[in-house]
Amino acid sequence: MQDKRLAWRIERAGSLERLRLVEEPLPPPAAGEAQVAVRAVGLNFADALALLGLYSATPPGPFVPGLEAAGVVRAIGAAVPGRTPRVAVGDRVMVLTRFGGYATAFNVDVRYLEPLPAGWSFESGAAFPVQALTAWYGLVRLGGVGAGSVVLVQSAAGGVGLNALALLARLGARAVAVVGNPAKAEFLRAHAALDPARIVVRGRADYDARLDAAVAGLGASGFDVVFDAVLGRWFRPAFERLAPEGRYVLYGAADFMPKGRRRGWARLAGQWLRRPRLDPLAMIASNRGLLGFNLIWLFEQFDRLPGAYAALAALALPPPYVGQRYAFADARGALEELKGGRTIGKSVLTIEAS
Ligand SMILES: NC(=O)c1ccc[n+]([C@@H]2O[C@H](COP(=O)([O-])OP(=O)(O)OC[C@H]3O[C@@H](n4cnc5c(N)ncnc54)[C@H](OP(=O)(O)O)[C@@H]3O)[C@@H](O)[C@H]2O)c1
């Protein structure tokens, strides 16, 4: 007999309003898969982009959104060479899901299961894989950040942003945190114990001057790394403040997020036409570069994921900051808040044990 589950499903990307909570059968795990009873779902900004059809990896037909969750292993399918599970039935795990995370249970390739660190809640586990791996890959692998590096972090009070600040603190790097509103700046003062001179609010007339003051205050000539997933008109001032050898790590474009529930093609087309452009020859002359990164690519590098998790474990980061908790049934409202840019830290959906 097949089990049943609840899942948030969309028939066709295009609007958050199309997301529906459905009850559906869940088959036993196939060979090389495990079945996870989900206790917390991690929300990502990319989920809203995927539901709107603005994410490069959005599936063409119906899909269940969700890139990560945490829960308990309920069953493990037949063994497959090269896919030895590192967890057993009953273990608490955090899981990457290439879509499919917004569900009370799912089947997933065993290579995506990672044991939940001792003492962590399911919410912390659901908050970790996507945003910590993104911060680690972008800052360490691509950015080459080390002790003393001066790093601009855009959206520093967001999910990836707080992971980035925690990582930079562990590495002994020096962060300049940029946020979209004063409430987030206030939060960073209290939560990340950052010097107020190193917290900059975007959108103010003194934005460029505040960036210069932050760099000067650190005794630096510019940023060694800019870690940015906003783009838009904020790209140019940051790029121009890269020090020689500086690397701009671009991993998203939140500025493209439509204001309403639908895509709004006219506004998007205008933004597309106005998107920043760079001259590669100027990069040679100024010794600066731009690197792009998409975690969906890393999802497919099964040989690299254990090494990435091990590197994160070696840093012994604290559990991620979960700023918003919602019942599983409130997924649409939770996504609206995340999409609106009002949230701080991670948003998770919680599911009671059945
Ligand atoms: N490339 C990858 O593999 C990868 C992986 C994970 C995440 N990402 C990207 O990283 C970014 C952060 O992801 P997250 O899940 O941690 O989200 P988040 O940072 O918690 O939330 C997104 C933030 O984007 C900022 N933002 C800037 N312009 C916006 C706009 N027009 N509308 C709404 N928000 C806007 C807001 O913060 P401020 O106003 O404070 O800036 C907002 O809080 C997203 O752009 C996401 O797509 C990329």
Ligand as a Chemical Component Dictionary entry (heavy atoms), coordinates in Angstrom:
data_LIG
# 
_chem_comp.id                   LIG 
_chem_comp.type                 NON-POLYMER 
_chem_comp.pdbx_formal_charge   0 
_chem_comp.three_letter_code    LIG 
# 
loop_
_chem_comp_atom.comp_id 
_chem_comp_atom.atom_id 
_chem_comp_atom.alt_atom_id 
_chem_comp_atom.type_symbol 
_chem_comp_atom.charge 
_chem_comp_atom.model_Cartn_x 
_chem_comp_atom.model_Cartn_y 
_chem_comp_atom.model_Cartn_z 
_chem_comp_atom.pdbx_ordinal 
LIG N1  N1  N 0  23.377 31.284 -7.157 1  
LIG C1  C1  C 0  22.930 30.472 -6.239 2  
LIG O1  O1  O 0  23.188 29.286 -6.277 3  
LIG C2  C2  C 0  22.104 30.985 -5.107 4  
LIG C3  C3  C 0  21.850 30.181 -4.005 5  
LIG C4  C4  C 0  21.105 30.714 -2.953 6  
LIG C5  C5  C 0  20.611 31.998 -3.040 7  
LIG N2  N2  N 1  20.854 32.733 -4.158 8  
LIG C6  C6  C 0  20.396 34.114 -4.255 9  
LIG O2  O2  O 0  20.869 34.766 -3.107 10 
LIG C7  C7  C 0  19.983 35.779 -2.715 11 
LIG C8  C8  C 0  19.629 35.597 -1.260 12 
LIG O3  O3  O 0  18.865 34.431 -1.119 13 
LIG P1  P1  P 0  18.121 34.097 0.246  14 
LIG O4  O4  O 0  17.267 32.913 0.004  15 
LIG O5  O5  O -1 19.121 34.066 1.342  16 
LIG O6  O6  O 0  17.166 35.349 0.426  17 
LIG P2  P2  P 0  17.254 36.583 1.445  18 
LIG O7  O7  O 0  18.568 37.250 1.277  19 
LIG O8  O8  O 0  16.881 36.119 2.796  20 
LIG O9  O9  O 0  16.091 37.506 0.881  21 
LIG C9  C9  C 0  16.291 38.163 -0.331 22 
LIG C10 C10 C 0  16.782 39.591 -0.081 23 
LIG O10 O10 O 0  17.037 40.222 -1.340 24 
LIG C11 C11 C 0  17.055 41.615 -1.116 25 
LIG N3  N3  N 0  16.426 42.296 -2.253 26 
LIG C12 C12 C 0  17.068 43.173 -3.081 27 
LIG N4  N4  N 0  16.240 43.605 -4.024 28 
LIG C13 C13 C 0  15.040 43.023 -3.798 29 
LIG C14 C14 C 0  13.780 43.103 -4.451 30 
LIG N5  N5  N 0  13.598 43.858 -5.543 31 
LIG N6  N6  N 0  12.757 42.399 -3.946 32 
LIG C15 C15 C 0  12.918 41.636 -2.854 33 
LIG N7  N7  N 0  14.103 41.491 -2.196 34 
LIG C16 C16 C 0  15.154 42.189 -2.673 35 
LIG C17 C17 C 0  16.342 41.871 0.209  36 
LIG O11 O11 O 0  17.332 42.199 1.190  37 
LIG P3  P3  P 0  18.037 43.633 1.222  38 
LIG O12 O12 O 0  16.979 44.610 0.819  39 
LIG O13 O13 O 0  18.508 43.785 2.597  40 
LIG O14 O14 O 0  19.143 43.553 0.216  41 
LIG C18 C18 C 0  15.765 40.512 0.556  42 
LIG O15 O15 O 0  15.599 40.340 1.945  43 
LIG C19 C19 C 0  18.796 35.686 -3.665 44 
LIG O16 O16 O 0  18.950 36.625 -4.703 45 
LIG C20 C20 C 0  18.893 34.285 -4.196 46 
LIG O17 O17 O 0  18.269 34.133 -5.442 47 
LIG C21 C21 C 0  21.588 32.254 -5.181 48 
# 
loop_
_chem_comp_bond.comp_id 
_chem_comp_bond.atom_id_1 
_chem_comp_bond.atom_id_2 
_chem_comp_bond.value_order 
_chem_comp_bond.pdbx_ordinal 
LIG N1  C1  SING 1  
LIG C1  O1  DOUB 2  
LIG C1  C2  SING 3  
LIG C2  C3  SING 4  
LIG C2  C21 DOUB 5  
LIG C3  C4  DOUB 6  
LIG C4  C5  SING 7  
LIG C5  N2  DOUB 8  
LIG N2  C6  SING 9  
LIG N2  C21 SING 10 
LIG C6  O2  SING 11 
LIG C6  C20 SING 12 
LIG O2  C7  SING 13 
LIG C7  C8  SING 14 
LIG C7  C19 SING 15 
LIG C8  O3  SING 16 
LIG O3  P1  SING 17 
LIG P1  O4  DOUB 18 
LIG P1  O5  SING 19 
LIG P1  O6  SING 20 
LIG O6  P2  SING 21 
LIG P2  O7  DOUB 22 
LIG P2  O8  SING 23 
LIG P2  O9  SING 24 
LIG O9  C9  SING 25 
LIG C9  C10 SING 26 
LIG C10 O10 SING 27 
LIG C10 C18 SING 28 
LIG O10 C11 SING 29 
LIG C11 N3  SING 30 
LIG C11 C17 SING 31 
LIG N3  C12 SING 32 
LIG N3  C16 SING 33 
LIG C12 N4  DOUB 34 
LIG N4  C13 SING 35 
LIG C13 C14 SING 36 
LIG C13 C16 DOUB 37 
LIG C14 N5  SING 38 
LIG C14 N6  DOUB 39 
LIG N6  C15 SING 40 
LIG C15 N7  DOUB 41 
LIG N7  C16 SING 42 
LIG C17 O11 SING 43 
LIG C17 C18 SING 44 
LIG O11 P3  SING 45 
LIG P3  O12 DOUB 46 
LIG P3  O13 SING 47 
LIG P3  O14 SING 48 
LIG C18 O15 SING 49 
LIG C19 O16 SING 50 
LIG C19 C20 SING 51 
LIG C20 O17 SING 52 
# 
